[in-house]
């Protein structure tokens, strides 16, 4: 038997298998043969049950990433629909009063966030002071009572 005969037999068997699957699915519409992630059965009382096993290939991280993407999409659509009420802007609340007047309430930063920002700004200020002192060694930024200047004759005082 040549390869053509063998391939023809395999193709014929695959066609028969599809036909049997179609007949089974027509007879038992609740239990589809090709649904590998779903199992259907009946309990002792004759109640139909369905067990979904899910896809093993999809990890929890992939599910979270997928849901996070959907959340960003929904937030973007919300922000397009309601441009005055940005869903990502947690420091601002927008609403309407009883007369239909639009109001905006700014709540500011939480204490921890504010302290963190202040610490970052103080670190940047210290870095700028160091750089300034390197560039102008005779003029120390931190010495408030010590003022340095140049007079009309060009003398440093």
C-alpha positions as CSV (number, residue, x, y, z in Angstrom):
1,X,0.0,0.0,0.0
2,X,1.4,3.3,-1.0
3,X,1.3,6.7,0.8
4,X,-1.7,7.8,-1.2
5,X,-3.7,4.9,-0.1
6,X,-2.7,5.3,3.5
7,X,-3.4,9.1,3.5
8,X,-6.8,8.4,1.9
9,X,-7.6,5.9,4.7
10,X,-6.6,8.4,7.4
11,X,-8.6,11.1,5.8
12,X,-11.7,8.8,5.5
13,X,-11.3,7.8,9.2
14,X,-11.0,11.5,10.3
15,X,-14.2,12.3,8.3
16,X,-16.0,9.4,10.0
17,X,-14.8,10.6,13.4
18,X,-16.2,14.1,12.8
19,X,-19.5,12.5,11.7
20,X,-19.7,10.5,14.9
21,X,-18.9,13.6,17.0
22,X,-21.6,15.5,15.2
23,X,-24.2,12.8,15.9
24,X,-23.1,12.5,19.5
25,X,-23.4,16.3,20.0
26,X,-26.8,16.3,18.3
27,X,-28.0,13.5,20.7
28,X,-26.4,15.0,23.8
29,X,-26.4,18.8,23.3
30,X,-25.3,19.5,26.9
31,X,-22.1,17.5,26.6
32,X,-20.0,18.5,23.6
33,X,-17.2,16.0,22.8
34,X,-14.7,18.6,21.8
35,X,-15.0,20.7,25.0
36,X,-12.0,19.5,26.9
37,X,-12.4,22.1,29.6
38,X,-16.0,21.0,30.4
39,X,-17.4,17.8,31.9
40,X,-21.1,17.1,32.1
41,X,-22.9,14.5,34.2
42,X,-25.8,13.8,36.5
43,X,-25.8,13.2,40.2
44,X,-27.7,10.4,42.1
45,X,-30.9,12.6,42.0
46,X,-30.7,13.0,38.2
47,X,-29.6,16.6,38.5
48,X,-27.4,17.8,35.6
49,X,-24.0,19.2,36.6
50,X,-21.2,20.8,34.7
51,X,-17.6,21.0,35.8
52,X,-15.4,23.5,34.2
53,X,-11.7,22.6,34.5
54,X,-10.2,25.6,32.7
55,X,-7.1,25.9,30.6
56,X,-4.0,24.6,32.3
57,X,-1.8,26.7,30.0
58,X,-3.3,30.0,31.4
59,X,-1.5,30.8,34.6
60,X,-2.8,33.0,37.4
61,X,-0.3,35.8,36.3
62,X,-1.7,35.6,32.8
63,X,-5.3,35.9,34.1
64,X,-4.3,38.9,36.2
65,X,-2.5,40.5,33.3
66,X,-5.6,39.9,31.1
67,X,-8.0,41.4,33.7
68,X,-5.6,44.4,34.3
69,X,-5.7,45.1,30.6
70,X,-9.5,45.0,30.6
71,X,-9.6,47.3,33.6
72,X,-7.3,49.8,31.8
73,X,-9.5,49.6,28.7
74,X,-12.7,50.2,30.8
75,X,-11.0,53.2,32.6
76,X,-10.0,54.7,29.3
77,X,-13.5,54.3,27.9
78,X,-15.0,55.9,31.1
79,X,-12.5,58.8,30.9
80,X,-13.5,59.4,27.2
81,X,-17.2,59.3,28.1
82,X,-16.8,61.5,31.2
83,X,-13.8,63.7,30.6
84,X,-14.4,65.9,33.7
85,X,-14.3,62.9,36.0
86,X,-11.1,61.1,35.4
87,X,-11.3,57.6,37.0
88,X,-7.6,57.5,37.7
89,X,-7.6,60.8,39.5
90,X,-8.1,59.7,43.0
91,X,-7.4,63.2,44.4
92,X,-10.5,64.7,42.7
93,X,-14.2,63.9,43.0
94,X,-16.7,65.3,40.5
95,X,-20.5,65.5,41.0
96,X,-23.7,67.5,40.5
97,X,-25.6,69.3,43.2
98,X,-29.4,69.4,43.5
99,X,-29.6,72.3,41.1
100,X,-27.5,70.4,38.5
101,X,-24.4,72.5,39.1
102,X,-21.1,70.7,38.5
103,X,-18.8,70.6,41.5
104,X,-15.2,69.4,41.9
105,X,-13.7,68.4,45.3
106,X,-10.0,68.1,45.6
107,X,-9.0,65.8,48.4
108,X,-5.2,66.1,48.2
109,X,-2.6,63.5,49.0
110,X,-2.7,61.0,51.8
111,X,-0.2,61.5,54.6
112,X,2.2,58.8,53.5
113,X,2.2,60.0,49.9
114,X,2.7,63.6,50.9
115,X,5.6,62.7,53.3
116,X,7.2,60.6,50.5
117,X,7.0,63.5,48.1
118,X,8.5,65.9,50.7
119,X,11.4,63.5,51.3
120,X,12.1,63.2,47.6
121,X,12.0,67.0,47.2
122,X,14.3,67.5,50.2
123,X,16.8,65.0,48.7
124,X,16.7,66.8,45.4
125,X,17.3,70.2,47.2
126,X,20.3,68.7,49.1
127,X,21.7,67.5,45.8
128,X,21.3,70.9,44.2
129,X,23.0,72.6,47.2
130,X,26.0,70.2,46.9
131,X,26.2,70.9,43.1
132,X,25.9,74.7,43.7
133,X,28.6,74.6,46.4
134,X,31.0,72.8,44.1
135,X,30.4,75.3,41.4
136,X,30.6,78.3,43.7
137,X,32.9,77.2,46.6
138,X,33.1,80.6,48.2
139,X,29.3,81.0,48.4
140,X,27.9,78.5,50.8
141,X,24.2,78.1,50.4
142,X,23.5,76.9,53.9
143,X,25.2,79.8,55.6
144,X,22.5,82.4,55.7
145,X,24.4,84.9,57.9
146,X,27.4,84.6,55.7
147,X,26.8,86.7,52.5
148,X,29.3,86.8,49.7
149,X,29.3,89.5,47.0
150,X,31.5,91.5,44.7
151,X,31.8,95.2,45.0
152,X,32.1,97.8,42.2
153,X,35.9,97.3,42.1
154,X,35.5,93.6,41.6
155,X,36.6,92.7,45.1
156,X,35.0,89.7,46.8
157,X,33.6,90.6,50.3
